[in-house]
Amino acid sequence: MTIQNKFKIGDVVYINSDVNQTPQTIIAITVYSDEYHTYKLNSKEDCADYRDYEISYEKNVLLKIENY
C-alpha cells in the first residue's frame, strides 16, 4: 500500500475552522484499513485528530479578523 499524505510529521499547520488560528504541529499520522488517514495535531491547548481537508499550511487571516 502506498500512502499519499499531503502533510508530514513535524509540519506546522492551521485548522481551517479555528477562530484563533493557533499553530499546530503534526505529531502522528494514523492510517486506517480503508486507506484514509488522519493527522494528530498538537498545540499548547489541545491534541486531536484531523483529516487533510480540515488543515492547511496557510493561516486563515480572514477568519481571525472576522472573530476579533
C-alpha positions as CSV (number, residue, x, y, z in Angstrom):
1,M,0.0,0.0,0.0
2,T,1.3,3.4,-0.9
3,I,0.2,6.3,1.3
4,Q,0.0,9.7,-0.4
5,N,-0.3,12.1,2.5
6,K,-0.5,15.8,2.0
7,F,1.4,16.7,5.2
8,K,4.3,15.1,7.1
9,I,5.2,14.7,10.8
10,G,6.8,17.9,12.2
11,D,4.9,20.2,9.8
12,V,3.3,23.3,11.4
13,V,-0.3,23.7,10.1
14,Y,-3.5,25.6,11.0
15,I,-7.0,24.2,11.5
16,N,-9.3,25.8,8.9
17,S,-12.1,26.3,11.4
18,D,-10.0,27.5,14.3
19,V,-11.0,31.2,15.0
20,N,-7.7,31.8,16.8
21,Q,-5.6,30.2,14.0
22,T,-3.3,28.7,16.6
23,P,-0.3,27.0,15.1
24,Q,-0.4,23.2,15.4
25,T,2.4,20.6,14.9
26,I,1.7,17.3,13.3
27,I,2.9,14.7,15.7
28,A,1.5,11.5,14.2
29,I,-0.3,10.1,11.1
30,T,-2.8,7.3,11.5
31,V,-3.6,5.1,8.6
32,Y,-6.9,3.1,8.5
33,S,-7.8,0.0,6.6
34,D,-9.9,1.8,4.0
35,E,-6.8,3.8,3.1
36,Y,-7.9,7.1,4.7
37,H,-5.7,8.7,7.2
38,T,-5.8,11.3,10.0
39,Y,-3.2,13.7,11.3
40,K,-2.7,14.1,15.1
41,L,-2.1,17.8,15.8
42,N,-0.7,19.2,19.0
43,S,-0.6,22.7,20.4
44,K,-0.3,24.2,23.8
45,E,-4.0,23.9,24.4
46,D,-5.1,20.7,22.6
47,C,-4.2,17.5,20.9
48,A,-6.7,16.0,18.4
49,D,-7.0,14.2,15.0
50,Y,-8.0,15.9,11.8
51,R,-8.4,14.9,8.1
52,D,-6.2,16.7,5.5
53,Y,-9.1,18.8,4.2
54,E,-9.5,20.3,7.7
55,I,-6.0,21.7,7.9
56,S,-3.7,24.0,5.9
57,Y,-0.2,25.3,5.8
58,E,-1.6,28.8,5.4
59,K,-3.2,30.8,8.3
60,N,-6.8,31.9,7.5
61,V,-6.3,35.6,8.3
62,L,-9.9,36.5,7.3
63,L,-11.4,34.0,9.8
64,K,-9.2,35.5,12.6
65,I,-10.1,39.1,11.7
66,E,-13.9,38.3,11.5
67,N,-13.8,36.8,15.0
68,Y,-11.7,39.6,16.5
